[in-house]
């Protein structure tokens, strides 16, 4: 029995990451990348008072995030990225 608070994150070697990536369809990898970029953009445009251009940019980022999450959710329900998720 392991205590989860005692686990130390171990980096994945590049070869193992390449093998994992080879098993995932390319459109899913691309959607995951797009979702992470869009989530980063959404977090960048936070605040109660945004100018019109920033509001438009935030809405565009939300649309891109929704589009990428739709692809990810179709592949696996736990893959979608949310703007507040830590990496």
DABEL-V603543 format. One record per backbone hydrogen bond with DSSP energy under -0.5 kcal/mol. NH is the residue of the N-H (numbers start at 1). CO is the residue of the C=O. E is the energy in kcal/mol with one decimal. If there is no record, write none. Layout:
BEGIN
nh: (NH & NH)
co: (CO & CO)
e: (E & E)
END
This chain:
BEGIN
nh: (4 & 6 & 7 & 17 & 18 & 19 & 20 & 21 & 22 & 23 & 23 & 24 & 24 & 28 & 29 & 30 & 31 & 32 & 33 & 34 & 35 & 36 & 37 & 38 & 39 & 40 & 41 & 42 & 43 & 44 & 45 & 46 & 46 & 50 & 55 & 56 & 57 & 58 & 59 & 60 & 61 & 62 & 63 & 64 & 65 & 66 & 67 & 68 & 69 & 70 & 71 & 72 & 73 & 74 & 75 & 76 & 79 & 85)
co: (2 & 3 & 4 & 13 & 14 & 15 & 16 & 17 & 18 & 19 & 20 & 20 & 21 & 25 & 25 & 26 & 27 & 28 & 29 & 30 & 31 & 32 & 33 & 34 & 35 & 36 & 37 & 38 & 39 & 40 & 41 & 43 & 44 & 48 & 51 & 52 & 53 & 54 & 55 & 56 & 57 & 58 & 59 & 60 & 61 & 62 & 63 & 64 & 65 & 66 & 67 & 68 & 69 & 70 & 71 & 72 & 76 & 82)
e: (-0.6 & -1.8 & -0.8 & -2.4 & -2.4 & -2.0 & -2.5 & -2.7 & -1.8 & -0.9 & -0.9 & -0.6 & -0.7 & -1.1 & -1.8 & -2.5 & -1.8 & -2.4 & -2.2 & -2.6 & -2.5 & -2.3 & -2.2 & -2.5 & -2.6 & -1.9 & -2.0 & -2.5 & -2.2 & -1.4 & -1.3 & -0.6 & -0.7 & -0.7 & -2.4 & -2.1 & -2.3 & -2.4 & -2.4 & -2.1 & -2.3 & -2.5 & -2.1 & -2.3 & -2.4 & -2.5 & -2.3 & -2.4 & -2.7 & -1.8 & -1.3 & -2.3 & -3.0 & -1.5 & -1.2 & -2.7 & -1.7 & -1.8)
END
